[in-house]
Amino acid sequence: MQPLKLSCADHEGGGAVKFQQWDGAKWVVVTDWIKSDRALLRVSPALRRTYEQADCVLGIAPYVQDHLRGLRLRRFEVLSETALDALPDLLDRSGRTGEVRLLHVGRLVRTKGARDTIRALDLMRGLPVRLDVVGDGYDRPACEALVAELGLTDRVRFAGRLSRAEVDDYYRRADVFVFPSYREPGGNVAFEAMGHGLPLVVCDRGGPGAVVDDTCGIAVPAVGPEQLAQDVAAAVSELVKDRERRLALGAGARRRVEAIGLWSSKVDRVGELYEELRAGPAAG
């Protein structure tokens, strides 16, 4: 068995494409995708050949394949670039009473959807919910100003940037994970929330939209700020009002991340793909 050989070509603008060759099988691993990547693909015959000569192209989510339409790919597989090392201890939330705790974890940049989550909270005035926002970033002042403007200071808490152990404590205290990021290539926080048995409300785009299905959460469209806030509010309201569904989706999240979101299962899957490509196409 020959060792894995790896060379990388970073796209100008921040996207990344990795080219790998192992025992005669060629791979392209697409780790992100932005507009400049598409432009480079149009003007670079060498880059197009990299994709078309690969025996397999790995994309972090199905949307990558959409961006590669027009190329003659031999094979495309989805394999997220994020995962969990292990599942945290299982937590029983069935005996909880009182207000429902919502949680948003991530850098506070506009595209992560914290502002949209706050606006959604404003639309749920009659429900017993509060929101914890974990993370920091340039959009935090705007988020804090929005909370003050909407009169939500008693229902929203900004925890800032925390240690790993402190973030895990917030996951354990939460009841619903709300992460309407509308430009999220991978989104490891979705896997983290699923590992802690939380139902999720996400956008039906990028990595979270690919991993969250109807067994573990609700994926909403992202067309505009007003629509997004309304749809997030409707989805969260469903979970707040229907305790049994909330618990069922939380259990489903735990099962789904165990099946698709652990590094051990991803290593096994890559091994299977290597062997399939090494063996060549099946006779038919």
DRENTI-191627 format. One record per residue (C-alpha): x, y, z. Coordinates in steps of 0.02 Angstrom, whole numbers, plus 50000, padded with zeros to 5 digits. Layout:
XYZ ...
***
This chain:
500005000050000 500735016749948 500665031450068 499455045850040 500205059949938 499505077349962 499745093749872 498705109449897 498205123949786 497365138049880 496125148249781 496405166849786 495125174449901 495095161450037 494345145749960 495375129949963 495535114749853 496615100149902 497245087449776 497655070149843 498315054249765 498385037449852 498865020849775 498365026449601 496705034449653 496595053149627 495525064349737 495015082349747 494405088249917 493415104449910 493435112650081 492545128950042 491795138349898 491645156949863 491325167849710 493165170049671 493335151049662 492015150349526 492885164049429 494545154949442 493735138949383 493115147749226 494815154649178 495955140349233 496005124949119 497255116949239 496025118449384 494615111149280 495735096449232 496125093749416 494295090449449 493935080649291 495455069249306 495095064949487 494345047949519 493315055749658 492895073449712 492445075749895 491345090449939 490945096450114 489095097950070 487955094849918 488045113149866 489845110449809 489235098949670 488045112649611 489535124249588 490435110949487 489045108449362 489715108649185 491245098549232 491365080249186 491635073049360 491965054549373 491235053349547 490635065249682 490425061249867 489915072050014 491055071550165 491005085850290 492685092450347 492085093650528 491635080250656 491655075750839 492985065250923 491685057051035 489915059451097 489695068751262 488755060551404 486905058451368 485805071151458 483985068251505 482955084151479 481255075751501 481005082351678 481355100551640 480025113651674 479905132451656 480595143151517 481375135451362 483185140251338 483765144151162 485615143951119 486635151850979 488495147650969 489715155050845 490725170150793 489645185650797 489755190350614 488235195550514 488065179550412 487965168350566 486185174050597 486265180250777 485335196250730 483995185850643 483825175050798 483585190550906 482255197250787 481405180250794 481375181350984 480485198050969 479115189150872 478855176651014 478355188751151 477035177351224 478155162151243 479225157651394 480925157951308 482625165751335 484155166251223 485985163551265 487225169851135 488955162051151 490375169451049 491125186151001 491465196050843 491235212450752 489335210850746 489125209950935 488845228850959 487475228450826 486685213350910 486735221551081 485995237651010 484595227550929 484205218951094 484085235951180 483035243251039 481785228851048 481715228851237 482395211251255 483775214151382 482905202851509 482785188551384 484465188751294 486165185751373 487825188251285 489105176451359 490565181451249 491995169951202 492155155251320 493235140151352 492765123251282 492135117151450 491075132851473 490305131151299 489855113051339 488975119051497 487885130351389 487465115851274 486925105651425 485835119751494 485005123051325 483385115651257 483465121251074 484955125950966 484585140550848 485905143750715 485175151950558 486855154950474 486545158050290 488345156150232 489055141250323 490185129150229 490305116250369 489655121850537 490415110950673 489305119050803 487835109650726 488725093250762 489135099250938 487315103350973 486755086750901 487995077651011 487195085851163 485485079951106 484785096851055 483475099350920 484075112050792 483375126650692 484535130750547 484495137450370 484275125050229 485955130150156 487765124550170 488385112050296 487015113550428 485675112050294 486495095950235 486655087450404 485025092950487 483535082950424 481755080950487 482315067950615 483315080650715 482765098350676 481955111150564 482835119150415 482105135750355 482445145150193 483515160850190 482815173650067 482895189850166 483065196150345 481215198750378 480735181750306 482145173050399 481655180350567 479825175550540 480245157650488 481465155350632 480135161750752 478845149650680 480045134850692 480585138850870 478785141850922 478335124250862 479695116750969 479275127351121 477435122751115 477685104351074 478775097151212 478665079251149 479235084050976 480655094251049 481275079351147 481045067451000 482055078550884 483405080051016 483525061151026 483555060450836 484975073050833 486005062050946 485705046850834 486095056350675 487745063650733 488265046450793 487945039850618 488715053850513 489665065750626 491025056150717 492825055850655 492865036950676 491415034450555 492185046750431 493855037650436 492935021450401 492005029450255 493605036450178 494395019350193 492925011650102 493045024549963 494905021649943 494625002949923 493205005549800 494265017049692 495775005849706 494744991049645 494125001149496 492365001149420 491374985349446 491134974449293 489404976049223 
***
